[in-house]
Amino acid sequence: MASGQPSATKTIFKGNVWTGNISMPRAEAVVVAEGRIVFVGSLSDVNMIEDRQACTIVEVPPEGVLLPGFHDSHAHPHGGGLQLLGCDLHSCHSLEEALTKVRALHVELPDGQWLVGGGWMTLWFPNRLPTAELLEQVAPGRPVFLRDADGHEAWVSSAAMEIAGISDNMGELDERGLVKRDSEGRAIGYFMEDAANFVKKNIPSAPREMKLKALTLAMRAANECGITAISDAAVQKNSIDTYLAADSQGLLTCRVLGSLLWNPKESYEDNMAWFQEARQAASQCRMFRATSGKLMVDGILENCTAHMHKPYSSSSRGCGFSNFSPQALAEATTGLHNAGFQVHAHAIGDAACTRVLDTLLPLLADTPRPEQAADAPPRSDKGPSEVPSEAPSEKGSAWECDWQNRNIIAHLQCVHPADHPRLCLRGIVCNFSPLWLQRDEEMEEVVEPLLGERSGEQYPVRSLFNGGAALCFGSDWPVTGLSPVQGIAVAATHEPPTSCHVVDPVCPCCCGPARTGAEARSEPAKPTSFLPDQVIPLETGLRIYTAGSAYAMGLDRLTGTLETGKLADLVIVDTDISVAAACRVAEARVLSTWVGGQCVWSVP
């Protein structure tokens, strides 16, 4: 279907409505015309519409709910779509399954063509070391490049290393330990961070048609999860044209905010030049903007490339490192701010977070901090959130805001307690990936031993919420799944979304089916052994994935809540996830997704 093209007729949604609007949180009906919401209220008022018989009626199931569309404020739809078309290992659970998939694709591909994909875990491998030797057993002679599930490491074949010209001494890459070598100094086929990019740059760019297909698949995957707006958190020079083409062809069924990836290896002038060019090119798109700049400040904890204040507890890698010198980070941040871009910074380690705040806050010094009660919803009033008396058109000035004053710091896996108040200041938006908020195998076996006593400083979602921080959620797909519904469930329980049983009347994660309504909205679902002080109530998570993330993406004037005058970006879910037991939320299904008043996906 066309991407958000307004319908000429009215559509009436009847049933249980959660608006996200604090002044009118519930309604019985929503009326949509020409792509916008024209009425939110009671059924009795809807019944008085003169031409009601000519309207399209959409019934919300009795146990279901109509919600604002979900906003994923940090994902990688372009890269995720390409992985779906390549060797996607995310569904694998072992090295054997991964090698079987690689072998099958190797047989299908022409000789010499690169085999590209990703989704593996280091826990699958002996000594946690992926090797080219393993790939030679299933894809002999073929250049293979496979990203890990986190997207920060690569498992590559001997042929790929030969093409890339991997030598015995890679200078700074070796000094940082980013090229894994055997006892004789030979690269084994396991590369991290910039070293992985050293190999990746030799892969031929995908054809234009393949990129458009990948983006179309990503849009469908997002719509299936109820996502109506998504931020691509690392748009590169070779993908910006794909977004422009997809928008012109009506292929974008989500509103997309492009966060342009800053390359520390290029000059400040070159980075700023293409940022300005990309922003201008996207300025008149219907469904795409490029008004954000992405700074990859550090790496990840699992391979000790996240930048920490103190050394890792069980590693010889010291404190990790930053991808920017203090001077380079200050220059990039100041340049983006002064040019009117949003800063979107990846900061996993506590030192990375501190350094980003040190560079950003002086630029925001004149911006006062608003007050907020500890039990209030995530702030959606930290900017121009009111609906104008004359709703702007979808093109031009509609998707505009004070980008310099809503800067995202993403992931925030480790945060020094001294930085909590600074993260609550106006101009900062704290991004979390809620599906990460659980003790999975990698957390238990890799991350917690590396952090030691600092493990309890991870993911301070509730602490920052109580402190008045602006919060948003993002899946980081394809690193983890796209589903906001499952993310909301995990944020409320810190348990895997598949660990509950809906039929269990005394399920410990929801304290039984009676624990619904106001109680479910106001309190976390249950005590948990993993960061118990950081769980949040279900309705809080729902607000963060709608209004909170809409604010982060500059869409709060237009979307994020169901209010008269806003764009009709809606989702129908078969369970009222604002009040349901947490285990039922994890099992909830999206029934249909609407963008600009048009249904872009529905259950077959």
ABEGO torsion letter per residue (X at the ends): XBBGBBBABBBBBBEBBBAGBAABABBABBBBBGGBBABBEBAAAAAABAAAAABBBBBBBAABBBBBBBBBABBBAAAAAAAAABBBAAABABAAAAAAAAAAAAAABBBGBBBBEEGBBAAABBGGBBBAAAAAAABBGBBBBBBBAAGABBBBBAAAAAAAGBBABAEAAAAAGABBBBAAGBBAGBBBEAAAAAAAAABBBBBAAAAAAAAAAAAAAAAAAGBABBBBABBBAAAAAAAAAAAAAGABABBBBBBBBBBAABBAAAAAAAAAAAAAAAAABAABBBABBBBBABBBAAAGABBBABBBAABAAEAEBBABBAAAAAAAAAAAAAAGBBBBBBBABAAAAAAAAAAAAAAAAABBBBBBBAABBBBAAAEBABBBABBBBABEAABBBBAAABBBBBGGABBBAAAAAAAABBGBBBBBBAAABBBBAAAAAAAAAAAEAAAAABGBAAAAAAAGBBBBBBAGOAABBABAAAAAAAAAAGBBAAABBAABAABAAAGEAABBEAAAAABBABBBABGAAABBBAAAAAAAABAAAAAAAGAAAABGBBBBGBBBBBBBBABBAAABBAAAAAABBBABBBBGGBBABBBX
